[in-house]
Each structure stands twice: as C-alpha cells, then as structure tokens.
Amino acid sequence: MIRLFEGAALAEAYALSRPHTPAKIAEISMAYINKRSQPAANGKYKLMVDIGCGSGQSTEIFGKYFDKILGIDPSSEQILAARKQTKQQNIVFQEGTGENIPIESETVDLVACGQSAHWFNFAKFFKECNRVLKPDGCLVIHGYDLPKIYPIRPSDSTCRKDQAATAQRLIRSMYDTCTFHPRRKHIDNHYSQIYDFIKSTHKTRNDSVKIKKQGNLRDFVQYITTWSGYRSYMTTKQEELSELHGKNNVTDTMIADVDILAKFVKKIQAEWKIEDFELQSIPLDIIFDCFVILSERPLPDSVE
C-alpha cells in the first residue's frame, strides 16, 4: 500500500477539511447487499470493515446497519483522529492495510473503502477481500472527483455560473501543476480501471451521488492543503530553495513566491473581484461528484 497521509498535523487537517461521505452511498450499498444476503433478526448485519478509513469520513454513515464496524488505516495518526471524532460505540479503529486485513476468513458482510482503493496493491487487496468476506458478502469501493465551487453571494445566476467556470479553470490549472503520484489517475477516471479489474459474478456502478456542502474560501484553501500532490510539490520547491540559498536563508516570501495555492487565491480574488474581502467571508457551495463500485465477493485473481 502506498502511504502518503502520515503525520499528526496532516491527520488533523484531513479530519477537519476532507468531505464526509454522504449517507446516500451507505443506502446504495445496503440496497445492493440486501439483494444478496439477509440481516440478522435485529435488522443489522454482523460485521463491516472500512479499509483505508483515514479519519473516519466514510465510516460512520454505515453505523446503523452493522453490529460492528472495524476501520483500518496504516497511519497511527489517522486512527487517533478517527477515534477522536467517532461517537458510535459499535465502530472501532485500528492500524492495518488492505493487503493484510486483520480479520478471520469468511467473517465479513461488507468490505468498503472510500477514496483509498487506488493506493492498494490491487492483486493482494482483492485476494484479501475474497478471503475475509462471507460467501454472500459484498465489496463497495467509492470516491469523489475534483470539487467545483460556486459563490453563494451573487444573486445573478449567470454571474454565478461564470464565476464557477473561472474557479474550475483555476482549480484545474493548480491541480495540473501539483505533483501527484501516478496512482491518482484512478480518481480522474472514476475508478474505471479498478472496476475492470474486479472479477465477480455480478458487479455494477453508480455515478449519481454528489457531496454538497457549504463553507467559505478559507475552508476550501484548507482542503487543498491536504492534497498529496500539493504537499509533494511544495516539499520539492522548498528543497530547491534550500539548495539554492541555504536552508536557514529561505524566507516566507520565497516560499510564497513558489506556492501555487497562494497564487490560486490571488487569481480567484482578482477574477471574482474580492481582493478586499477576508477569505472566511466568501461563502461557497462546494460540490464533489462521487462514484461507487459495488460487487459480490470478488474472485481472488481479480488482477492477473
């Protein structure tokens, strides 16, 4: 498994800024599993495992459907963040990976992973899913694409659309400049290749769900700081500055000059004509397109 989301500071930012998975994805998942299995007399299934759970953004929405949910993540800091924010007694978190799920064979009703499957060793992950899932168990893999932002303030719908288009262009430009791991391509293509990898008697996908949240421009900027590609880009630029000027001679101004997020903020302030406003005073609608893959117990040789 590729590990890019380590560290206490990042885990805290991740918990505060990453979008929470909408309950609709849990509803779609349970409708799928209900066609293939039956819950216990209490109306719940026994066990779900959330792989690559991070700080728990996609775990809690499944809480009411299972007696127990285990969230696993390779980052101890992410696990601590998840434990802090999760209130449901039937959800527990521990360190682990999708290639070595710490669960006995054929005991799991549902394996889920949100915005994490692209980091896995696919062959090992699908083999593990086949091992831990019950014969009638199911797999749900979901994620979300680049966000779109819409200013709330303008009453003119045409103005709002124009500003949203401008923002999307600037977001895409910043994204293209970031240094993302090649595996990020799976998010860009909405897990289409991962879907093709899965060998099972039945699989399907749903691309109708959206994450819709309100925030402000400062919230959005904080979210961008959790992008692995942005953090990698800035680490490289700061190393280059240190080599050129000496580590102790690198100033905040030098860093700001190479900071693509700071440049994005300046550009959108100029384009939206909001230079005189504080970022937190610019309310936004923030929308992410989601994609959901649902499958029966995958065959262990899903990736040849």
C-alpha positions as CSV (number, residue, x, y, z in Angstrom):
1,M,0.0,0.0,0.0
2,I,1.3,3.5,-0.9
3,R,1.4,5.7,2.2
4,L,1.1,9.4,1.7
5,F,-1.1,10.6,4.5
6,E,1.1,10.3,7.6
7,G,1.7,12.8,10.4
8,A,-0.4,14.3,13.2
9,A,-0.8,17.7,11.5
10,L,-2.0,16.2,8.3
11,A,-4.3,13.8,10.1
12,E,-5.9,16.8,11.9
13,A,-6.2,18.8,8.7
14,Y,-7.7,15.8,7.0
15,A,-10.3,15.3,9.7
16,L,-11.3,19.0,9.5
17,S,-11.2,19.6,5.8
18,R,-11.9,16.4,3.9
19,P,-15.6,16.0,2.8
20,H,-17.7,13.5,4.7
21,T,-19.2,10.8,2.6
22,P,-23.0,11.3,2.1
23,A,-25.4,8.8,3.7
24,K,-26.7,8.1,0.2
25,I,-23.7,5.9,-0.5
26,A,-24.5,3.7,2.5
27,E,-28.1,3.5,1.3
28,I,-27.0,2.4,-2.1
29,S,-24.5,-0.1,-0.6
30,M,-27.1,-1.7,1.7
31,A,-29.7,-1.9,-1.1
32,Y,-27.1,-3.9,-3.0
33,I,-26.2,-6.3,-0.2
34,N,-29.8,-6.8,0.8
35,K,-30.5,-8.3,-2.6
36,R,-27.8,-10.9,-2.0
37,S,-28.0,-11.6,1.8
38,Q,-30.2,-11.1,4.8
39,P,-29.5,-9.2,8.0
40,A,-30.0,-10.8,11.5
41,A,-33.2,-10.6,13.4
42,N,-32.2,-7.2,14.8
43,G,-32.2,-5.9,11.2
44,K,-28.4,-5.5,11.2
45,Y,-25.5,-7.3,9.6
46,K,-22.8,-8.6,11.8
47,L,-19.5,-7.0,10.6
48,M,-18.2,-4.4,8.1
49,V,-14.6,-3.4,7.5
50,D,-13.7,0.1,6.2
51,I,-10.3,-0.1,4.5
52,G,-8.1,3.0,4.4
53,C,-10.6,4.7,6.7
54,G,-8.4,7.8,7.3
55,S,-10.0,9.9,10.0
56,G,-13.4,8.2,9.6
57,Q,-15.1,10.4,7.0
58,S,-16.8,7.4,5.3
59,T,-17.1,5.1,8.3
60,E,-19.9,6.5,10.4
61,I,-22.6,6.5,7.7
62,F,-22.7,2.7,7.9
63,G,-23.0,2.6,11.7
64,K,-26.7,1.8,11.9
65,Y,-26.5,-1.1,9.5
66,F,-24.0,-3.3,11.4
67,D,-23.4,-4.7,14.9
68,K,-19.7,-3.9,14.5
69,I,-17.6,-1.8,12.1
70,L,-13.8,-2.0,12.0
71,G,-12.0,0.9,10.4
72,I,-8.4,0.2,9.5
73,D,-5.7,2.6,8.2
74,P,-1.9,2.3,8.1
75,S,-1.4,5.7,9.7
76,S,-1.5,5.7,13.5
77,E,-2.2,9.5,13.4
78,Q,-5.2,9.0,11.2
79,I,-6.5,6.3,13.5
80,L,-6.2,8.6,16.5
81,A,-8.1,11.3,14.6
82,A,-10.8,8.8,13.7
83,R,-11.2,7.7,17.3
84,K,-11.5,11.3,18.5
85,Q,-14.3,12.3,16.2
86,T,-16.3,9.0,16.2
87,K,-19.1,8.7,18.8
88,Q,-20.8,5.5,17.7
89,Q,-20.0,2.7,20.2
90,N,-20.1,-0.1,17.5
91,I,-17.3,1.5,15.5
92,V,-13.6,0.7,16.4
93,F,-10.4,1.7,14.6
94,Q,-7.0,0.0,14.4
95,E,-3.9,0.1,12.3
96,G,-3.9,-2.2,9.3
97,T,-3.8,-2.3,5.5
98,G,-5.9,-3.5,2.6
99,E,-3.3,-6.1,1.7
100,N,-3.3,-7.7,5.1
101,I,-6.8,-7.3,6.7
102,P,-6.7,-8.2,10.4
103,I,-9.9,-10.3,10.3
104,E,-10.6,-14.0,10.2
105,S,-11.6,-15.6,7.0
106,E,-15.3,-15.5,5.8
107,T,-16.5,-13.4,8.7
108,V,-17.2,-10.0,7.0
109,D,-20.5,-9.0,5.4
110,L,-19.2,-5.9,3.7
111,V,-15.8,-4.5,2.8
112,A,-15.8,-0.9,2.0
113,C,-13.1,1.6,1.1
114,G,-13.6,5.3,0.3
115,Q,-11.1,7.4,-1.6
116,S,-8.4,4.8,-0.8
117,A,-8.5,1.9,-3.2
118,H,-6.1,3.5,-5.7
119,W,-3.3,3.2,-3.2
120,F,-3.6,-0.5,-2.7
121,N,-1.7,-3.4,-4.3
122,F,-4.8,-4.5,-6.3
123,A,-4.0,-8.2,-6.6
124,K,-3.3,-8.6,-2.8
125,F,-6.3,-6.4,-1.9
126,F,-8.8,-8.4,-4.0
127,K,-7.4,-11.6,-2.7
128,E,-7.8,-10.4,0.9
129,C,-11.4,-9.3,0.2
130,N,-12.1,-12.8,-1.2
131,R,-10.7,-14.3,2.0
132,V,-12.4,-12.2,4.6
133,L,-15.8,-11.8,3.0
134,K,-18.6,-14.4,3.7
135,P,-19.7,-16.3,0.6
136,D,-22.6,-13.8,0.2
137,G,-20.5,-10.8,1.3
138,C,-20.1,-7.7,-0.8
139,L,-17.5,-5.1,-1.7
140,V,-18.1,-1.4,-2.1
141,I,-15.4,1.0,-3.4
142,H,-16.2,4.7,-3.7
143,G,-14.6,8.0,-4.2
144,Y,-15.0,11.6,-5.3
145,D,-13.6,13.8,-8.1
146,L,-12.2,17.3,-8.1
147,P,-14.5,19.8,-6.4
148,K,-16.5,22.5,-8.0
149,I,-17.0,25.7,-6.1
150,Y,-19.9,28.2,-6.5
151,P,-20.0,31.6,-4.8
152,I,-23.2,31.9,-2.8
153,R,-23.4,35.7,-2.7
154,P,-24.2,36.6,-6.3
155,S,-28.0,36.7,-7.0
156,D,-27.4,36.7,-10.7
157,S,-27.4,33.1,-11.8
158,T,-25.3,33.9,-15.0
159,C,-22.7,35.7,-12.8
160,R,-22.6,32.6,-10.5
161,K,-22.1,30.3,-13.4
162,D,-19.3,32.5,-14.9
163,Q,-17.6,32.7,-11.6
164,A,-17.9,28.9,-11.1
165,A,-16.4,28.3,-14.5
166,T,-13.5,30.6,-13.7
167,A,-12.9,28.8,-10.4
168,Q,-13.0,25.4,-12.1
169,R,-10.4,26.6,-14.6
170,L,-8.1,27.8,-11.8
171,I,-8.6,24.7,-9.8
172,R,-7.7,22.5,-12.8
173,S,-4.6,24.6,-13.5
174,M,-3.4,24.2,-9.9
175,Y,-4.2,20.5,-10.0
176,D,-2.2,20.0,-13.2
177,T,0.8,21.8,-11.6
178,C,0.7,19.6,-8.5
179,T,3.0,16.6,-8.2
180,F,0.5,13.7,-7.8
181,H,1.5,10.1,-7.6
182,P,0.7,8.3,-10.9
183,R,-2.0,6.3,-9.0
184,R,-4.0,9.4,-8.7
185,K,-5.1,8.8,-12.3
186,H,-7.7,6.3,-10.9
187,I,-9.5,9.1,-9.3
188,D,-9.5,11.1,-12.5
189,N,-11.1,8.2,-14.4
190,H,-13.6,7.5,-11.6
191,Y,-12.1,4.1,-10.9
192,S,-13.0,2.7,-14.3
193,Q,-9.8,0.6,-14.5
194,I,-10.3,-0.7,-11.0
195,Y,-13.9,-1.6,-12.0
196,D,-12.5,-3.6,-14.9
197,F,-10.1,-5.4,-12.6
198,I,-12.8,-6.9,-10.5
199,K,-13.9,-10.4,-11.4
200,S,-17.2,-11.4,-9.8
201,T,-20.5,-12.9,-10.8
202,H,-22.1,-9.5,-10.5
203,K,-20.8,-6.0,-10.3
204,T,-22.2,-2.6,-11.0
205,R,-21.5,1.1,-10.5
206,N,-23.4,4.2,-9.6
207,D,-22.3,7.7,-10.5
208,S,-25.3,9.7,-9.4
209,V,-24.3,10.8,-5.9
210,K,-22.9,14.2,-5.1
211,I,-21.3,15.6,-2.0
212,K,-22.8,19.0,-1.4
213,K,-21.5,21.2,1.4
214,Q,-21.4,24.9,2.3
215,G,-18.2,26.6,3.5
216,N,-16.1,29.5,2.7
217,L,-13.0,30.2,0.6
218,R,-10.7,29.7,3.6
219,D,-12.3,26.2,4.2
220,F,-11.6,25.4,0.6
221,V,-8.0,26.5,0.8
222,Q,-7.5,24.4,3.9
223,Y,-8.9,21.4,2.0
224,I,-6.4,21.9,-0.8
225,T,-3.5,21.7,1.7
226,T,-4.5,18.1,2.3
227,W,-3.9,17.2,-1.4
228,S,-0.9,14.8,-1.6
229,G,0.1,16.4,-4.9
230,Y,0.2,19.9,-3.4
231,R,2.2,18.8,-0.5
232,S,4.7,16.9,-2.7
233,Y,5.0,19.9,-5.0
234,M,5.7,22.3,-2.1
235,T,8.2,19.9,-0.5
236,T,10.2,19.8,-3.8
237,K,10.1,23.6,-4.2
238,Q,11.3,24.2,-0.6
239,E,14.1,21.7,-1.1
240,E,15.1,23.5,-4.3
241,L,15.1,26.8,-2.4
242,S,17.2,25.3,0.4
243,E,19.8,24.0,-2.1
244,L,19.9,27.4,-3.9
245,H,20.0,29.7,-0.9
246,G,20.8,27.5,2.1
247,K,18.2,26.1,4.4
248,N,18.5,28.9,7.0
249,N,18.2,31.6,4.4
250,V,14.8,30.5,2.9
251,T,12.2,33.2,3.8
252,D,8.5,33.1,3.9
253,T,8.4,35.5,0.9
254,M,10.5,33.0,-1.1
255,I,8.1,30.2,-0.2
256,A,5.1,32.3,-1.1
257,D,6.6,33.1,-4.5
258,V,6.5,29.4,-5.4
259,D,3.3,28.5,-3.6
260,I,0.7,27.5,-6.2
261,L,-2.1,27.6,-3.6
262,A,-1.3,31.2,-2.7
263,K,-1.2,32.1,-6.4
264,F,-4.6,30.4,-6.8
265,V,-6.0,32.5,-4.0
266,K,-4.7,35.7,-5.6
267,K,-6.0,34.8,-9.0
268,I,-9.5,33.9,-7.8
269,Q,-9.7,37.1,-5.7
270,A,-8.8,39.1,-8.8
271,E,-11.2,37.2,-11.1
272,W,-14.1,37.4,-8.6
273,K,-13.1,41.0,-7.6
274,I,-13.0,40.1,-3.9
275,E,-9.5,41.4,-3.1
276,D,-10.8,43.4,-0.2
277,F,-12.6,40.6,1.5
278,E,-11.3,38.1,4.1
279,L,-11.3,34.5,2.8
280,Q,-13.7,33.4,5.5
281,S,-16.2,36.0,4.5
282,I,-16.6,34.5,1.0
283,P,-19.3,31.8,1.3
284,L,-19.2,28.9,-1.2
285,D,-21.2,25.9,-2.3
286,I,-18.7,23.1,-2.7
287,I,-19.7,20.1,-4.8
288,F,-17.9,16.8,-5.4
289,D,-19.1,14.2,-8.0
290,C,-19.0,10.7,-6.4
291,F,-18.5,7.3,-8.0
292,V,-19.5,4.0,-6.4
293,I,-18.5,0.4,-7.4
294,L,-20.5,-2.5,-5.9
295,S,-19.6,-6.1,-6.3
296,E,-20.3,-9.5,-4.9
297,R,-17.3,-11.3,-3.3
298,P,-14.5,-10.8,-5.9
299,L,-12.5,-13.7,-7.1
300,P,-9.0,-13.8,-5.7
301,D,-7.4,-13.5,-9.1
302,S,-9.2,-10.3,-10.0
303,V,-5.9,-8.8,-11.2
304,E,-3.9,-11.1,-13.4
